[in-house]
Amino acid sequence: MENEIILHSDTISIGYASKKEKIIIANDITIQLQKSKLIALVGVNGIGKSTLLKTITGIQKPIEGNVYLNNKNIADYTAKDLAQQMSLVLTEHLPPSNLTVFELVALGRQPYTNWLGTLTTEDLEKVNDAIRLTKIEHLAQKKHFEISDGQLQKVLIARALAQDTPLIILDEPTTHLDLLHKFTLLQLLQRLAKETQKCILFSTHDIDLAIQLCDEMIVMTPEKTVQASPCELIKNGTFNTIFDDKSIGFDQQKGKFIFENR
């Protein structure tokens, strides 16, 4: 079923807890991540996007509430089982190595391989499928440090596809890319969500592009976190509440942000 819910949260509060105190960044967050959908997570710097991603991926615990992956509390998954259900593409730099693009994509099969890391015929099929879907066949034998930032993002997405999980989560995949490559990358994610029927969630500052290309958006504002389709968010005025700056407005007719004359 296309509307199958892969992950959901029940009014969680996110933040940081120590023995002495709890610091809540945002609360009452309810989200649903459904199969075959491309979903953007947006909000201003410091609003808590990274903390929300860390919380729903099980890297840190919610202050209150629970996150469920396939109707099982994410806290109850082992690391290996979680890696077979969810792929992460982070913005970290890769450690120095001589890995080729093919070898880097093949690392996505680690949750399934034996302790020697030997690739089976099925593993190789998954790797080759991922390379084909992302259209990076011409890069397969290049060293990963020989390719551009935009190409590397595609390679990391291919690695996540090779991992073959129902959910892929990316932390700001369009950072450091020019406008053309940002648009091309988001178009790729849009196509992959439909072709592979996976749910793809990504955080981004490129709100205008996300409005054009995403099925749904999760918008974090100081007051609340809202999830809906871009059209619904435009209608209910959510985009007008993102920036606490009178010089930035949202034009509902054009569906994009504009700078007002001071």
Secondary structure, 3 states (H helix, E strand, C coil): CCCCEEEEECCEEEEEECCCCEEEEEEEECCEEECCCEEEEECCCCCCHHHHHHHHCCCCCCCECCEEECCEEHHHCCHHHHHCCEEEECCCCCCCCCCEHHHHHHHHHCCCCCCCCCCCHHHHHHHHHHHHHCCCHHHCCCEHHHCCHHHHHHHHHHHHHHHCCCEEEEECCCCCCCHHHHHHHHHHHHHHHHHHCCEEEEECCCHHHHHHHCCEEEEECCCCEEEECHHHHHHCCHHHHCCCCCCEEEECCCCEEEECCC
